[in-house]
Amino acid sequence: MNLVNRAEIARSYDILVERFVKWAQPRSDVRAAFIIGSRARQDRPADEWADLDVVVITTNAEHYVLTSDWVKNMGKLLLTFIEPTSAGDEKERRVLYDGMLDVDFAIFPFEKARLIQREKESSQLAAQLANAFGRGMRVLIDKDNLLSDLKKTLPPSTKASPEVPTQTEFLSVVNDFLYHTVWTAKHLLRGELWWADSCCNCRLSQLMLKMMEWHVQTEHDWKYDTWFRGRFLEQWTDQQILEELKATFTHYDEQDTRKALFAALNMFRRIATQTAKKLGYDYPEDEDRRIREWLITLLSDFEKKDSLGCRDGR
């Protein structure tokens, strides 16, 4: 049974947008605002579960970050909080309105937008904005023609245009992954299950994601769209990886963590060695082998002691 009405939810978000524009238009410190994300793009448009992402360009960014009364102008507020934007350079105010309507207001300083416009250079920030524009945007307010000027200034953007990793960059990801398998095992052996699970489910999974992106791009091409932060991974990666992934996330259980760690290590090695071969790069076989042998020896012994009830006095 469908418990939500897509058209009704879409209309509720439209009302929030209308109220935002009505509130922001007369405010002299709000210079521009636009919608990004699924509610602005044609490719993979919003479904009933999508949030609303609004970028607010303002001359008074600190005010909108530090205060929350202004978000009440858009709807009945349930809760709000501040977190870094996905790029981590600015802040966004996340808001949950009545009806579980989720809105992210990314607060962007007007001065920084002007700086990009004046310098006309392809900085990291410019690239981030270019990707936002390239994914689709819907302009709500543009009092200074800032957004139209920025679109001309920013570097061209495609849906996916990652650079081919260098040998050094490739090895950095591999070494980071191998290092943190040892790190995870040590905390597991110490009895710090929370830390071990956190590393396995977070740090290792993010490094696996990077290698998955490179793997699929070497199988297709470097314009193959892997989106961002694992978005739509179920559509862009292959079925074998999806099956292997099931075993790489752990429950809060020592034996399960050990199994997940080895599953992650095996999957990562498979796709990393295939990627290295496609790129013509070296893979650190000796280091991989030595770490794997160490893990097998220590964690096998750990499991035996645990089954006998003699580890840590148990």
For each residue, the residues with C-beta under 8 A, 3 or more apart:
1:
2: 5
3:
4: 8 9 48
5: 2 8 9 48
6: 9 10 47 48
7: 10 11
8: 4 5 11 12
9: 4 5 6 12 13 48 99 101
10: 6 7 13 14 46 48
11: 7 8 14 15
12: 8 9 15 16 99 101
13: 9 10 16 17 39 52 101
14: 10 11 17 18
15: 11 12 18 19 75
16: 12 13 19 20 52 74 75 97 101 103
17: 13 14 20 21 35 52 54 140
18: 14 15 21 22
19: 15 16 22 23 73 74 75
20: 16 17 23 24 33 54 73 74 140
21: 17 18 24 25 33 140 141
22: 18 19 25
23: 19 20 27 70 73 74
24: 20 21 27 30 33 56 140 141
25: 21 22 141
26:
27: 23 24 30
28: 59
29: 58 59 60 63
30: 24 27 33 56 57 58 141
31: 57 58 59 110 141 143 144 146
32: 56 57 110 113 139 141 142 143 144 146 147
33: 20 21 24 30 54 55 56 57 139 140 141
34: 40 54 55 137 138 139 140 141 142 147
35: 17 39 40 52 53 54 55 137 138 140
36: 40 53 55 132 135 136 137
37: 40 41 46 50 51 52 53 135
38: 41 44 45 46 47 50 51
39: 13 35 45 46 50 51 52 53 138
40: 34 35 36 37 53 135 136 137 138
41: 37 38 44 45 135 136
42: 45 136
43: 136 159
44: 38 41 232
45: 38 39 41 42
46: 10 37 38 39 50
47: 6 38 50
48: 4 5 6 9 10
49:
50: 37 38 39 46 47
51: 37 38 39 102 103 104
52: 13 16 17 35 37 39 101 102 103 104
53: 35 36 37 39 40 103 104 106
54: 17 20 33 34 35 103 104 105 106 140
55: 33 34 35 36 106 108 132
56: 24 30 32 33 64 105 106 107 108
57: 30 31 32 33 108 109 110 113 146
58: 29 30 31 61 63 64 107 108 109 110
59: 28 29 31 109 110 111
60: 29 63 64
61: 58 64 65 90 91 107 108 109 110
62: 65 66
63: 29 58 60 66 67
64: 56 58 60 61 67 70 93 105 107
65: 61 62 82 91 93 107
66: 62 63
67: 63 64 70
68: 71 72 77 80 93
69: 72
70: 23 64 67 73
71: 68 74 77 80 93 95 103 105
72: 68 69 75 77
73: 19 20 23 70
74: 16 19 20 23 71 95 97 103
75: 15 16 19 72 97 98 101
76: 97 98
77: 68 71 72 80 95 96 97 98
78: 96 97 98 100
79: 95 96
80: 68 71 77 93 94 95 96
81: 93 94
82: 65 91 92 93 94
83: 91 92 94
84: 88 89 90 91 92
85: 88 89 90 91 92 106
86: 228 229
87: 90 125 128
88: 84 85
89: 84 85 125 128
90: 61 84 85 87 106 107 108 109
91: 61 65 82 83 84 85 106 107
92: 82 83 84 85 104 105 106 107
93: 64 65 68 71 80 81 82 104 105 107
94: 80 81 82 83 102 103 104 105
95: 71 74 77 79 80 102 103 104 105
96: 77 78 79 80 100 101 102 103
97: 16 74 75 76 77 78 100 101 102 103
98: 75 76 77 78 101
99: 9 12
100: 78 96 97
101: 9 12 13 16 52 75 96 97 98
102: 51 52 94 95 96 97
103: 16 51 52 53 54 71 74 94 95 96 97
104: 51 52 53 54 92 93 94 95
105: 54 56 64 71 92 93 94 95
106: 53 54 55 56 85 90 91 92
107: 56 58 61 64 65 90 91 92 93
108: 55 56 57 58 61 90 112 113
109: 57 58 59 61 90 112 113
110: 31 32 57 58 59 61 113 114 146
111: 59 114 115
112: 108 109 115 116 125
113: 32 57 108 109 110 116 117 146 150
114: 110 111 117 118 146
115: 111 112 118 119
116: 112 113 119 123 125 126 129 150 153 154
117: 113 114 120 146 149 150 153
118: 114 115
119: 115 116 123
120: 117 153
121: 126
122: 126 127 155
123: 116 119 126 127
124: 127 128
125: 87 89 112 116 128 129
126: 116 121 122 123 129 130 153 154 155
127: 122 123 124 130 131 155 157
128: 87 89 124 125 131 132
129: 116 125 126 132 133 150 154
130: 126 127 133 134 154 155 156 157
131: 127 128 134 135 157
132: 36 55 128 129 135 137
133: 129 130 137 150 151 154 157
134: 130 131 157 158 159
135: 36 37 40 41 131 132 159
136: 36 40 41 42 43
137: 34 35 36 40 132 133 147
138: 34 35 39 40
139: 32 33 34 142 147
140: 17 20 21 24 33 34 35 54
141: 21 24 25 30 31 32 33 34
142: 32 34 139 145 146 147 148
143: 31 32 146
144: 31 32
145: 142 148 149
146: 31 32 57 110 113 114 117 142 143 149 150
147: 32 34 137 139 142 150 151
148: 142 145 151 152
149: 117 145 146 152 153
150: 113 116 117 129 133 146 147 153 154
151: 133 147 148 154
152: 148 149
153: 116 117 120 126 149 150
154: 116 126 129 130 133 150 151 157
155: 122 126 127 130
156: 130
157: 127 130 131 133 134 154 161
158: 134 161 223
159: 43 134 135 223 225
160: 223 224 225 226 227
161: 157 158 222 223
162: 213 217 222 226
163: 222
164: 222 279
165: 169 170 173 214 279
166: 169 170
167: 170 171 279 281 282
168: 171 172
169: 165 166 172 173
170: 165 166 167 173 174 214 275 276 279 281
171: 167 168 174 175 281 282 284
172: 168 169 175 176
173: 165 169 170 176 177 207 210 211
174: 170 171 177 178 211 272 283 284
175: 171 172 178 179 284 287
176: 172 173 179 180 207
177: 173 174 180 181 204 207 208 211 268 272
178: 174 175 181 182 284 287 288 291
179: 175 176 182 183
180: 176 177 183 184 199 203 204 207
181: 177 178 184 185 204 261 264 265 291 295
182: 178 179 185 186 291 294 295
183: 179 180 186 187 199
184: 180 181 187 188 196 199 200 204 257 261
185: 181 182 188 189 196 261 295 298 299
186: 182 183 189 190
187: 183 184 190 192 193 195 196 199
188: 184 185 191 192 193 196 254 257 258 261 299 302
189: 185 186 298 299 302
190: 186 187
191: 188 312
192: 187 188 195 196
193: 187 188 196 197 252 253 254 257
194: 197 198 252
195: 187 192 198 199
196: 184 185 187 188 192 193 199 200 257
197: 193 194 200 201 250 252 257
198: 194 195 201 202 203
199: 180 183 184 187 195 196 202 203 204
200: 184 196 197 203 204 205 248 249 250 257 260 261 264
201: 197 198 204 205 249 250
202: 198 199 205 206
203: 180 198 199 200 206 207
204: 177 180 181 184 199 200 201 207 208 248 261 264 268
205: 200 201 202 208 209 248 249 264
206: 202 203 209 210
207: 173 176 177 180 203 204 210 211 268
208: 177 204 205 211 212 245 248 264 267 268
209: 205 206 212 213 229 230 233
210: 173 206 207 213 214
211: 173 174 177 207 208 214 215 268 271 272 275
212: 208 209 215 216 226 233 237 241 271
213: 162 209 210 216 217 226
214: 165 170 210 211 217 218 275 279
215: 211 212 218 219 241 271 272 274 275
216: 212 213 219 220 224 226 236 237 238
217: 162 213 214 220 221 222 224 226
218: 214 215 274 275 278 279
219: 215 216 238 278
220: 216 217 224
221: 217 224
222: 161 162 163 164 217
223: 158 159 160 161
224: 160 216 217 220 221 236
225: 159 160 236
226: 160 162 212 213 216 217 233 236
227: 160 230 231 232 233 236
228: 86 231
229: 86 209
230: 209 227 233
231: 227 228
232: 44 227 235 236
233: 209 212 226 227 230 236 237
234: 237 242
235: 232
236: 216 224 225 226 227 232 233
237: 212 216 233 234 241 242
238: 216 219 241 242
239: 242 243
240: 243 244
241: 212 215 237 238 244 245 267 271
242: 234 237 238 239 245 246
243: 239 240 246
244: 240 241 247 248 263 266 267 270
245: 208 241 242 248 249 267
246: 242 243 249
247: 244 259 260 263
248: 200 204 205 208 244 245 260 263 264 267
249: 200 201 205 245 246 260
250: 197 200 201 253 256 257 259 260 261
251: 256 257
252: 193 194 197
253: 193 250 256 257
254: 188 193 257 258 306
255: 258 259 303 306
256: 250 251 253 259 260
257: 184 188 193 196 197 200 250 251 253 254 260 261
258: 188 254 255 261 262 299 302 303
259: 247 250 255 256 262 263
260: 200 247 248 249 250 256 257 263 264
261: 181 184 185 188 200 204 250 257 258 264 265 295 299
262: 258 259 265 266 295 299
263: 244 247 248 259 260 266 267
264: 181 200 204 205 208 248 260 261 267 268
265: 181 261 262 268 269 292 295
266: 244 262 263 269 270
267: 208 241 244 245 248 263 264 270 271
268: 177 204 207 208 211 264 265 271 272
269: 265 266 272 273 288
270: 244 266 267 273 274
271: 211 212 215 241 267 268 274 275
272: 174 177 211 215 268 269 275 276 283
273: 269 270 276 277 283
274: 215 218 270 271 277 278
275: 170 211 214 215 218 271 272 278 279 281
276: 170 272 273 279 280 281 282 283
277: 273 274 280
278: 218 219 274 275
279: 164 165 167 170 214 218 275 276
280: 276 277
281: 167 170 171 275 276
282: 167 171 276
283: 174 272 273 276 288
284: 171 174 175 178 287 288
285: 288 289
286: 289 290
287: 175 178 284 290 291
288: 178 269 283 284 285 291 292
289: 285 286 292 293
290: 286 287 293 294
291: 178 181 182 287 288 294 295
292: 265 288 289 295 296
293: 289 290 296 297
294: 182 290 291 297 298
295: 181 182 185 261 262 265 291 292 298 299
296: 292 293 299 300
297: 293 294 300 301
298: 185 189 294 295 301 302
299: 185 188 189 258 261 262 295 296 302 303
300: 296 297 303 304
301: 297 298 304 305
302: 188 189 258 298 299 305 306 311
303: 255 258 299 300 306 307
304: 300 301 307 308
305: 301 302 308 310 311
306: 254 255 302 303 309 311 314
307: 303 304
308: 304 305 311
309: 306 314
310: 305 314
311: 302 305 306 308 314
312: 191
313:
314: 306 309 310 311
